């Protein structure tokens, strides 16, 4: 395929010659040095040359667009148009149900990219076009958003090449233009501060959010996984969450302990929607509460803002495991993380359920002790006249 650099380097020769691009488009170099765009098309059993214009008045991308339009007029082009939206739809068809963050990635692409460039021809989207679009997002300090957009747009173009929409990916090295975002861990206090955290939850949270907080802490599930728990998944031995409800798309079992059973019973008692199949139901009987409910409640409280997020509860639990000699594989399995390489996982198919029963007993005993400390602290504050 031609590039602007190749075109500029072409010199006239003693006889006229031409360099082909693709799909019949070629650049003809005259003896005088004039460079003309020519489209070769079959008509009535013969090959005809159609002159589209001169370079550099008509750029490479413009010539390709003109050639495509002319082929459509002559009914030589497939009916489907090769726009960015077409490539995006193709990406959606391949990635849906295959990546855990599909919904968020799709919405992000639609908001920042497809809404602006979706109707453009795919081969007209060059690095400068995308850079100009993303620079305002970078200026807002959203470097992580820029990073994810670049990663997914490159994916879209890679798939477009494989599908025959493009000959090569022009965005393969575009990530070098933008700085790498600084990695910031989700805020969470040290596990030793848990008595103070729980005392604040006891004092500030309504019963529903108190149970949601403690259940999240006890199970170490991700926020979206916590609220999706159904009553039918709870047995005498464990909460068994099917693969489709887990981020890693693997069935996850949470060992039941007396403490976790007590939390489940409390959650059942305070449910207003008794007909709902969910442990944490929304007003609509067929839905659960939002996966962002606890996160929003924590953010709205000055005591927790920038100090603790809902996902940070998993960090507290993982740190407690590390400091209390829980084996690495067992601790990672408790958080539903994948452990080891793909080959290792092919052979090691257990979920460490028995050893997790032991460490969860210890973890829940620690949460209970923190709750008892919180009650004592709350009582002292009340007796001393401190504001409740």
N, C-alpha and C positions, 0 to 999 in steps of 0.2 A: 504494500500500500504506500501511496505517496504521503509525504509530510511536507510542511512548509520549508523546512531546511533543505530537503532534497530538491524541491522546486526551484529555490533560489540558486542552487548550485548547478542547475542544468545550463549548459552552454550550447550555442548554435554550432552546427556542423556543416560540412559541404553540401549535404542533402538534408531535406526535411525528415524528422523522425518524431516518434511519439512514445510516451511512457504510460502504461496502463495503470489505473487505480483499481477499481473493481466494478463488477456488474455493468461492463460496457463503457464506463467513464475513462477517458484518457486525456493526457495533456500533450498537445502537438507543438513541437518547437520548430519554427520556421528558420530558414537560412538567415533571415534578417534579425533573429533573436526574439521575435514576437512569439508569445506563448498563448495558445488557444485551447479552451476546453471543448472536447468533442465527445459526443455520446454515440456509440455504435449500437444500432438496433436492427433486428431482423424485420423486414417488411416484404410481403409478397414473394417470399422465398429468396430474397436478396438482402445483403447487408448495406444499410445506409448510415452515413455519418451526419449527425446533427450538431452544428456549432452552437455552443451555449454562451460563449463570450470569451473575453481575454483575461489572463492573469497579469497583474495583481488586482485589476478592477473587481474581478470576481474571485473571492478566496476559495480555498480548498473546500471548506465546509459549505459555502454557498453553492459551489459547483455540484457537490454531492446532493444537496437539497434540490437543486434544479433538475439534476439527472433523475432523481427519484420521482419528482413531479411529472417529468416528461414520460417516464416509463409507465406511470399510472394513467396518463392521458392516452397512451397507446395500448393500455390494458396488458402491459408486460410486467407490472409489479403486482405482487400478491395483495389481496384486498385488505389485509390487516396492516395498520400503520405502525411503524417502529418508533413509538414515542416512549418517553421515560415512564409514563403511566403503564404502558404495556409491559415494560421490563419489570416494573414494580409489582404488577399483578402476577407475573411469572414467578417472581421471588416469593410472594405471599403463598402461592400454590405449593411451593417446595418447602417453605419454612414453617408453615402452620402445623402445630402439634409436634414439631421437631426441636424447637428451642423454647426454653422455659419462659423467656421474656418476650415471646412473640407479640403479645397484645401491646405491651408498652413500646416495643420497637416500631411496630406498625403505626401506632398513633403518633409517635415522635416523627417518623418519616413523613407522614401525611401533613403534619402541622408545619414543619420547617422546610421540607423539600418538595413533596409532590404538589402542594398547593401553589408553589411558585414556578416549578419547572415541569410539571406533569404533562402538559400539552406539547412540550418541545420535542423535536426529533432527537432521537437518542444520540446520533452522531454529531449533533450540534452542541452537546454538553461537554465542554472542555474544562481542564483544571482552572483557568481564570474565571470561568462562569461560576463554578462551585465555590471557589475561594471568595469571590465577591459576595456571594449569598451568605456564607458562613462568618464572614468578618464581623458583622454586627452582633452575632451571637457570642463570638469570642470577646468582643468589647464589653459585653454584659458580664463577663467573668464565668460564663457557662462552658468551661473547657471540657468538662466531662460529657456534656451534651454534644459538643463539636466532635469529640473523639468517637462517640457511639454513632453519630450520623455518618462520619467518614468511613467507619468500619462497615456499616450496613450498605452505604452507597457503593463502596468498592465490591461488596458481595453481589449487589444487584448487577453491576457491570460485568463481573466475572461470569455470572449465570447467563447474561445476555450474549456474551462471547460464545459460550457453550451452546446456546440456543440458535446461534447464527444471526443474531441481530447486529452484531459488530464483529469486526475482524480482530480487534485487539482492545484491551482495556486502557483508555487514556488516563485513568485516575489511579493507576497502580502505585504511584509514588507520591500522591498528594498529601499523605499524612505528615511528610517532612516539613510542610509549610507551617503547621501549627504547633505550638509548644505542647509538651506532654503535661496533662493535668496533674496537680499534686494530689497524692492519695491521702485521704483523710478517713480515719477509722470512725465508725459510728460511736457517738459518745456513750459511755457507760461507766459508772463508778466501780471501784474495786469491790470484790465480793465481801470483803471485810466491812464495808459500809452498808451492807444490806439491811441490818437492823434499823438504821436511820431511814433508809429509803422506804422500807415497809411501814415504819411508824408514820411517815408522811402520807403514804397511800391510805393507811387506816384513818387518818385524820381528815383527808381531803376527798377521798373517792366515795361516790355512792356505791351501794352494794354490787350493782352489775359490773362496774369498772374495777372494784376491788377483787371480785372473783375472776374477772377476765385477766387482770394483772397477775394474780397468784397462779392461775391455771397456765398462763403463758410461761411463767417462770418455772413451774414444776415440769411441764412437758418439754420445754425448750424448742417448741415448734416455731416456724416462721409465722408472722402475724396473719397472713392470708390462710395458712394451714390451720391455725388455731380456730378461727371463726367458722371454718368449713366442717368442723367435726360434727358428725351425725350420731344420733343416739344408737342407731343400729350398728355402728362400728365399735361400740363398747361392749366387751364381753367380761367374763369373770376374771380373766387373766391379763387382758391388755386392751388398749385402744388400737385397732388395726385400721390404718388409713390406706386406702387403695392407691396404686401407683399414679393414676390420673389426677389425684388431688395433691400430689407431692411435687415440689420443684424439680427434683432429680428423677422423677418418673419411676420411682421404685417403691414398692410397698414398704410401709414403715410401721413397726409395732412399738408402742410405748407401754412398758410394764406397769401394771397397776400396783399401787401401794396403798396402805390405809389412808395416808394423807391425801393422795390423789382421788381416791374414792370419796372422801369427805368433801373435796372441792366440787366433784361432779354432782354429788347430792345437793350441795348448796346451790349450784347453778340451776339444777332442775327445779328447786323450790322457788327461786325468785323469777323464773321465766313467766312472763305475762302471756305469751303466746304458747299455750300448752299443746296445741295441735301441730306445732312445727316439728319437722324431723331433725332440726339442728339444736345443738346444745346451747348456742348463743343466737337465738332467732331475732330477726327483724320483725317489724309490725306485720309485714306480709308473711303469711304462713309458709310460703314456698321459698323464702330467702333467708339468708343469715345476715347478721350485722356486717357493716363494712369492715374490710381488712385494715382500714386506716383508723378505726374508731379509737383504739388505745393510743395510737401514735398522736392523734389529734388531741386527745385528753391530756397526754403528757406535755405536748407542746403548749397547750393553753395555760398550764400551771407554771408560774415563775420558778417554783422550787425545782422543776425538772427541765425547764427549757435550756437547751445547749449542754445539758448534763446527762440526760438519759433519754433514749428513744426506744420504741417498742422492740426493735431488732437487737438493741443492746442487751436485753435480758439473756439472749443466747451467749453473748460474750461473758456475762457474769458467771453463768453456769459453766462455760468451758474453762474459765480461769479457775473456778473452784475445783473442777476435776483435775486440772494440771497440778494444783498445789496440794491435792489430797491423794496423789499417787495413783490416779486412775490410768490404766493402760491407754496408750495413744489410740489404738484402733477402736477400743471400747468407747472412749470419750467422743471420738469422731462419729461413731455409729449412733450415739445418743442424740447427736445434732443432725442426723440423717445426711451426713456428708459421705461422699464417695471416697473410699480409702484405697490407695495403691493404684498401679497401672491397670490398663484394660486387660492385660494378660493375667495379672494377679486376681482381678475381680472375676475373671472367667473360671478360675479354679476355686477361689474362696467365695462361696455363695451364701454363707451364713450371715446372720445379722447381729451376732453377739448378744442374743436376747438374755441368756442366763447370767453372764457377767454384768449386763446392764441392769438386771434386777437388783443386784447387790449395790452398785454405785448409785442407783436412783433412790434406794432406801436411805443411803447416807445423805444424798443431796436434799431429799425431802425432809429428813430429820433436821438438817441445818436450816431450811426455810421455816420449819415449825419453831425452832429455837429463836430465830429472828423475829417471828411473829409474836412470840411470848415476850421477848425483850421490848418489842414495840408497844405491847399492851401495858407493860409496866411503865415505860417511858411516858406514854399518853396519860396514864393515871397520875403520875408525879406532876406532869405539866398542869393537869386539871386541878389537883390539890394545891399547887403553888399559886393558882390564880392566873396562869399564863393563858393567853387567848387560845381557844379551841378551834 
